[in-house]
Amino acid sequence: MSTLPTSAGNPATSGAKTPVVVEASPAQYLTFQLGGEMFAVGILNIKEIIEYGTVTEIPMVPPFIRGVINLRGAVVPVIDLASRFGGKRSEISRRTCIVIIELSENDERQDVGVVVDAVSEVLEIPATEIEPPPSFGARIRADFIRGMGKVNGKFVIILEVAKVLSVDEIASLSQLATDSIPDSLAGAAAQG
């Protein structure tokens, strides 16, 4: 049985850095394909996975907002992750799914759907197998990446869903999209 030193003055630990406490138990992640890359989201954020169906488009929103769906009487916005990451909109195929993610912000819960090319599987990734996000070279914003999970010798990009699906940021981008439309076009759109 080994014991950890309890005193900072212990000669065996003086000058040594205090180890970072990391959750040792593996966490579960839903993995999915998007544009040929593997991504993951913590399973605790996932509410459900549904088949891609009828999405009602909304005018004057950023291109990464596909629209809204009716999910058992609730209006749920649908985000195209490929477009949100700065790429082109996802091509819809028979494997395309909408992953419903539950966000919590200021004691409020909001469901948001994200379009993914295909759902893969639920994996357990130990904290020891998760590297910090790269500071450069990723095809998506660094603040969107929670970490890089190592699975079978390959990296899985673990998303920071609170940043990717930030309701405040999406709302401000929607406002920018509306503000950038010339008044003459906005008037015609409102009439037409």
Buried (B, 14 or more C-beta within 10 A) or exposed (E): EEEEEEEEEEEEBEEEEEEEEEEEEBBEBBBBBBBEBBBBBBEEBBBEBBEBEEBEEEEBBBEBBBBBBEBEEEEBBBBBBBBBBEBEEBEEEEEBBBBBBBBEEEEEEEBBBBBBBEBBEEBEBBEEBBEEBEEEEBEBBBEBBBBBBBBEEEBBBBBBBBBBBBBEEBEEBBEEBEEEBEEEEBEEEEEE
